[in-house]
Structures are given as structure tokens and as C-alpha cells.
Amino acid sequence: MANRHLARSVVLQVLFEKDQSGSAMTEADIEARLADYGKEFGARENDIPFMLQLLRTALAKQKEVDEVIVSAAPEWPLEKIAAIDRNILRLGLTELLYSDRAQVPAKVAINEAIELAKTFGSASSGRFVNGVLGAVYVELGEPGKEEGGHRKKEADPKKMPMQQLAGAVVYAKHEGDTYLAFVHDIFGHWTISKGKIEEGENVEQGAIREIREELGVDVEIKEELGVNEYIANDPEVKGGKKRKRVTYFLAETAFTELRLGTSGGLDDAQWFPLSQVGSLNFYDDTLKIIIPAINLLAQRK
């Protein structure tokens, strides 16, 4: 068994044991069990820092990871998922969402979890874990999908059905500072509020309505920032995929309390002063819209 795979197996045993014992295990108990399982599995001394870091992150982020599992597998209540599968998902998602991708590429995190499922789970565990992690991987934008060897030819995006969406980078002036409003998704990223354009709306009207529903504020569109296009899975359309085209605007509102709507996949909405925006965790394609917005706002000071 490869060293890192073995190390993940050790961490999995501790997660599983803690899951079964509830809150009875202290931090010292948990790390002692990690050492015991490490000896039992024959883990190397230099793998201990990796195991400790992975275990601590998995435990610290368990609430957020469990929310991702619920979102990605809504037909499977968390408590109904087999305990070993549940903890393999927790481990895999911890690496997929929170590890340094230079050290643990997304595909490695998924493949390692699938192998753990095949080793420790039931006959169907590998398929189940693959399905859940695969859904999250697609939602993240399939990071690293171009890496590696030959891939089968993709369907022509131009032949896929198109769905129009609209959103806005929302800003407000408050006590001499400029603030931006972002929503937080269950995958751990801050992002721009957006949604589908309804029948009879143009893109500006759709953006205004979506902001009202998602943030609870009324906005005034200032100018268009740009367009993002991406491919998303949709089992209800022919071919299973569709193109999404999102038109983004810069929009102003009053600085007031944000009220997060009921859009699926979001868990928070906050204002941030411009000085803090650079430290937030954004998707790469979102940054392509946010940076021009910040540049425009800086010019208007």
C-alpha cells in the first residue's frame, strides 16, 4: 500500500471510531488513537505530520463538509449513509475542498477516496463515493480536468442548450468607504449573487430581481462588467449537459443589512470593505468579474 494511501487509511479509522463514539473522545484521545492505528497499519514516522494535519482539518471542517454531503446527495440523509461511507466522504471532501491542490490535486483526492471505499466499504461504496465527490467536483468547475493523459472527445458546446443567467457585483458607500456584498456557498467560496432569468425579463431586470431575492436589497444597475460561460451537468436535457451564460453588472445599493434568501447552496451573505476583498476565497472565474469591478470603483473614489 502506498504511503499516503496508508496514511489516509489510518485517518479514516480514527474518523470512523470517533463517529461511532459520538462526543466521548477528547482531542488527546483522538490523537492517541491516530498513533495507535499508525503503528497497527505500519505508517512511517514521517507520515505523522500529514496524518495529523488531515485529521485536524477533517474534524475542524466537519460541519461544513457534512452540509456539502447533504447538498450533493439530497436523497441520502446523512444519518442514513453507511458510517464507513460517511467518513470516507468526509475525508475525501476535506482534501478536495481544503487541501493545497499543488500537494493534493482534485483528482487524487477523489481517486484516493474511491480506493478507500473499495477497500473498507461495501460492494456499492465505490460507486456511491464516486458519485458524490464527482458532483462536488463538477460544481467546483472540474479543477485540473485538463491534467493527465488522453481524454475522450467532449460534446460540441455550441450544440448544447443555453441557459441565461444574470448577476451583479453589489456595492454601497458607508462612512467614506466602499463595501461589496458577496454570498457564501456550501463549498467554502465567496461568490457573486446570480440566478436564472425568468420569462419576460431582460438581463438587467433579471439581475435586479435576483439580487432582491438573494440579498434582500434593491439595486441600481450602473454598467455591465462582462459575461461568463460554462458547461454544467443537467440530466434533464439531451446529452446531459448545457451551457450557462451569466451576464454580470456593477450595481449600487444603500448600505443596509443583508437578508440571505432561500437559494440552494448558499449559507451566508456579508458586506466587505474593499480592503478585505483580496483575502477572500473566490472561484477563479468569479475573480475575472470582481477585479474589473474593483478597478472601476477605485476610479470613482
C-alpha positions in Angstrom: 0.0 0.0 0.0 1.4 3.4 -1.0 2.5 5.5 2.0 0.0 8.4 1.5 -2.8 6.0 0.8 -1.9 4.1 4.0 -1.8 7.3 5.9 -5.3 8.2 4.7 -6.5 4.7 5.8 -5.2 5.5 9.3 -7.0 8.8 9.4 -10.2 7.1 8.2 -10.1 4.6 11.1 -9.9 7.5 13.6 -12.8 9.4 12.0 -14.9 6.2 11.9 -14.2 5.5 15.6 -15.0 9.0 16.7 -18.2 8.9 14.6 -19.3 5.7 16.4 -18.4 7.0 19.9 -20.1 10.4 19.5 -18.5 13.2 21.5 -16.9 10.9 24.1 -13.4 11.2 22.6 -11.2 14.2 23.6 -8.6 15.8 21.3 -5.9 13.9 23.2 -7.9 10.6 22.8 -8.2 11.2 19.1 -4.5 11.9 18.5 -3.6 8.9 20.7 -5.8 6.7 18.6 -4.1 8.1 15.5 -0.7 7.0 16.9 -2.1 3.5 17.8 -3.6 3.0 14.3 -0.5 4.3 12.7 1.6 1.6 14.4 -1.0 -1.0 13.6 -1.1 -0.1 9.9 2.7 0.3 9.7 2.7 4.0 8.9 6.1 5.7 8.7 7.2 8.3 11.2 7.5 11.0 8.5 3.8 10.4 7.6 2.6 11.6 11.0 2.5 15.3 10.2 0.4 14.7 7.1 -2.0 12.4 9.1 -2.3 14.9 11.9 -3.0 17.8 9.6 -5.5 15.9 7.6 -7.3 14.6 10.7 -7.4 18.0 12.4 -8.7 19.7 9.2 -11.4 17.0 8.8 -12.6 17.4 12.3 -12.5 21.2 12.2 -14.4 21.4 8.9 -16.8 18.5 9.6 -19.9 20.8 9.9 -19.2 22.4 6.5 -18.3 19.1 4.9 -21.5 17.5 6.1 -23.5 20.3 4.6 -21.8 19.6 1.3 -22.7 15.9 1.5 -26.3 16.8 2.2 -26.4 19.1 -0.8 -24.6 16.7 -3.2 -26.7 13.6 -2.1 -30.1 15.1 -1.1 -31.8 11.7 -1.4 -29.5 10.2 1.3 -30.0 11.8 4.7 -26.6 11.9 6.4 -27.5 9.6 9.2 -28.7 7.0 6.7 -25.4 6.8 4.9 -23.3 3.8 6.0 -20.9 5.0 8.7 -17.8 4.0 6.8 -19.1 5.7 3.6 -20.0 8.8 5.5 -16.5 9.1 6.9 -14.8 8.3 3.6 -16.8 11.2 2.1 -15.7 13.4 5.0 -12.1 12.6 4.4 -12.3 12.9 0.6 -14.2 16.2 0.7 -11.7 17.6 3.3 -8.9 17.0 0.8 -11.0 18.1 -2.2 -12.1 21.4 -0.6 -9.4 22.4 1.8 -6.1 20.8 0.8 -3.3 22.6 -1.2 -4.0 21.5 -4.8 -0.3 21.6 -5.5 0.1 18.9 -3.0 -3.2 17.0 -3.5 -4.8 17.6 -6.9 -8.5 17.3 -7.0 -8.4 14.0 -9.0 -6.0 12.5 -6.5 -8.4 13.4 -3.6 -11.3 11.7 -5.4 -9.4 8.6 -6.6 -8.0 8.1 -3.1 -11.4 8.3 -1.5 -12.8 5.8 -4.1 -10.0 3.4 -3.3 -10.7 3.6 0.4 -14.4 2.9 -0.3 -13.4 -0.2 -2.3 -11.1 -1.4 0.5 -13.2 -0.7 3.5 -16.8 -0.3 2.3 -19.4 -2.4 0.7 -19.7 -3.5 -3.0 -21.6 -0.3 -3.8 -19.4 2.1 -1.7 -17.0 2.9 -4.5 -19.8 4.0 -6.9 -21.6 6.0 -4.2 -18.4 7.9 -3.1 -17.5 8.5 -6.8 -21.0 9.9 -7.4 -21.0 12.3 -4.5 -17.4 13.5 -5.0 -17.9 13.7 -8.7 -20.9 16.0 -8.2 -18.9 18.3 -6.0 -16.0 18.3 -8.4 -18.3 19.5 -11.3 -19.7 22.2 -9.0 -16.2 23.4 -8.3 -15.6 23.8 -12.0 -13.6 20.5 -12.5 -10.2 21.8 -11.3 -7.3 20.2 -13.1 -9.5 18.3 -15.6 -7.0 19.0 -18.4 -4.2 17.4 -16.5 -3.0 13.9 -17.3 -3.4 11.7 -20.3 -5.8 11.3 -23.2 -9.4 12.3 -22.6 -12.4 11.3 -24.7 -13.7 13.9 -27.0 -16.2 16.3 -25.4 -19.5 17.2 -27.0 -19.6 20.4 -29.0 -20.6 23.2 -26.6 -22.3 25.1 -29.5 -24.8 22.3 -29.8 -25.7 22.3 -26.1 -28.9 24.1 -24.9 -28.2 27.5 -23.4 -29.5 28.9 -20.1 -29.3 32.6 -19.5 -28.5 33.9 -16.0 -27.7 37.4 -14.6 -26.0 38.7 -11.5 -24.2 41.7 -10.1 -21.3 42.8 -8.0 -23.2 44.9 -5.5 -21.6 47.9 -3.8 -22.5 50.5 -1.3 -20.9 53.6 0.2 -20.7 53.8 4.0 -18.9 56.4 6.2 -16.4 57.2 3.4 -15.6 53.6 2.5 -16.9 51.3 -0.3 -18.3 47.9 0.6 -19.0 44.9 -1.6 -21.7 42.3 -0.9 -21.0 38.7 -1.5 -22.7 35.4 -0.8 -21.0 32.3 0.6 -21.6 28.9 -0.8 -21.5 25.5 0.9 -18.3 24.7 -0.9 -16.4 27.3 1.1 -16.2 30.1 -1.5 -17.5 33.7 -1.6 -19.1 34.4 -4.8 -21.3 36.9 -6.8 -25.1 36.8 -6.4 -26.7 35.5 -9.6 -29.6 33.4 -10.9 -31.8 32.4 -13.8 -33.6 35.0 -16.0 -37.3 34.4 -15.9 -39.6 34.6 -18.9 -40.3 38.1 -20.0 -37.3 39.6 -18.3 -34.2 41.1 -19.9 -30.8 40.5 -18.3 -30.9 43.8 -16.2 -34.3 43.0 -14.9 -33.3 39.5 -14.0 -30.2 40.7 -12.2 -32.2 43.3 -10.1 -34.8 40.7 -9.1 -32.2 38.0 -8.2 -30.3 40.5 -6.0 -33.5 41.4 -4.3 -34.4 37.8 -3.7 -30.9 36.6 -2.7 -29.6 39.6 -0.7 -32.8 41.4 0.3 -31.8 44.8 -1.2 -32.9 46.9 -4.2 -30.1 47.9 -6.6 -29.5 50.3 -9.4 -27.5 48.9 -12.4 -24.5 51.0 -13.2 -22.8 49.2 -16.1 -22.1 45.7 -17.5 -19.0 44.0 -16.2 -18.8 41.0 -18.5 -20.1 37.6 -19.3 -19.0 34.1 -18.0 -19.9 30.9 -19.9 -19.5 27.4 -18.5 -20.8 23.9 -19.0 -23.0 22.3 -16.3 -24.5 18.8 -15.9 -28.2 18.6 -16.4 -29.7 15.1 -16.7 -33.0 16.5 -17.9 -31.5 17.7 -21.2 -30.3 15.7 -24.2 -26.7 14.8 -23.8 -26.8 15.5 -20.1 -25.0 18.9 -20.3 -26.0 22.5 -21.0 -24.2 25.9 -21.4 -24.8 28.6 -18.8 -24.2 32.2 -19.8 -24.1 34.6 -16.9 -24.2 38.4 -17.6 -22.7 40.4 -14.7 -23.3 44.0 -13.8 -22.0 46.6 -11.4 -24.9 47.6 -9.2 -25.3 50.1 -6.3 -27.5 50.0 -3.3 -27.8 51.5 0.2 -25.6 50.1 2.9 -28.1 48.1 4.9 -28.5 44.7 6.5 -28.3 41.8 4.0 -31.0 39.2 4.3 -30.0 35.9 2.6 -32.8 34.4 0.6 -33.6 30.7 0.2 -31.4 30.0 -2.8 -30.0 26.4 -2.6 -26.3 26.0 -1.9 -25.8 29.3 0.0 -25.2 29.7 3.7 -24.2 33.4 4.3 -24.2 36.9 2.9 -21.9 39.7 4.1 -20.6 43.2 3.3 -16.8 43.5 3.0 -14.8 46.8 2.7 -12.6 46.9 -0.4 -9.5 46.5 1.7 -10.6 43.0 2.8 -11.9 41.6 -0.5 -8.4 40.4 -1.6 -8.2 38.0 1.3 -11.5 36.2 0.5 -11.7 32.7 -1.1 -13.2 33.2 -4.7 -13.5 30.9 -7.7 -11.1 31.8 -10.5 -13.8 32.7 -13.0 -15.5 34.9 -10.4 -12.3 36.9 -9.9 -12.4 37.8 -13.6 -15.5 39.8 -12.8 -14.7 41.1 -9.4 -11.3 42.6 -10.3 -12.7 44.9 -13.1 -15.5 45.9 -10.7 -12.9 46.9 -8.0 -10.9 48.8 -10.6 -14.0 50.8 -11.7 -14.9 51.6 -8.1 -11.3 52.7 -7.3 -11.5 55.1 -10.3 -14.7 56.6 -8.9 -13.3 57.5 -5.4 
